[in-house]
Amino acid sequence: MNWISVKDRLPDLHDEVWEDGETTIHYQASDPCLCVFNTNEQIVAACEIDNDQDGAIWVSVFDGNVLQTVTHWMPLPTLPSEVTAHD
């Protein structure tokens, strides 16, 4: 797999809904991706677009922090079809 510049394209997005009892937010999000941010750091994050935002944001799947400087991304590899336990 090769790195994809966010200037060239974003990952595929799907519709999401977030509700907390009082507020409902409709937005679009990608599946988690491996991202490059801060020039040379890598992290797993999802791309999100909200109708109230200007452009996309990238959110860490580990702590929910918004990443400001994502430059490239690539899909995560597929999971193995069978996982075996090791003793």
Buried (B, 14 or more C-beta within 10 A) or exposed (E): EEEBEBEEEBBEBEEBEEEEEEEEEEBBBBEBBBBBBEEEEEBEBBBBBBEEEEEBBBBBEEEEEEBEEBBBBBBEEEEEEEEEEEE
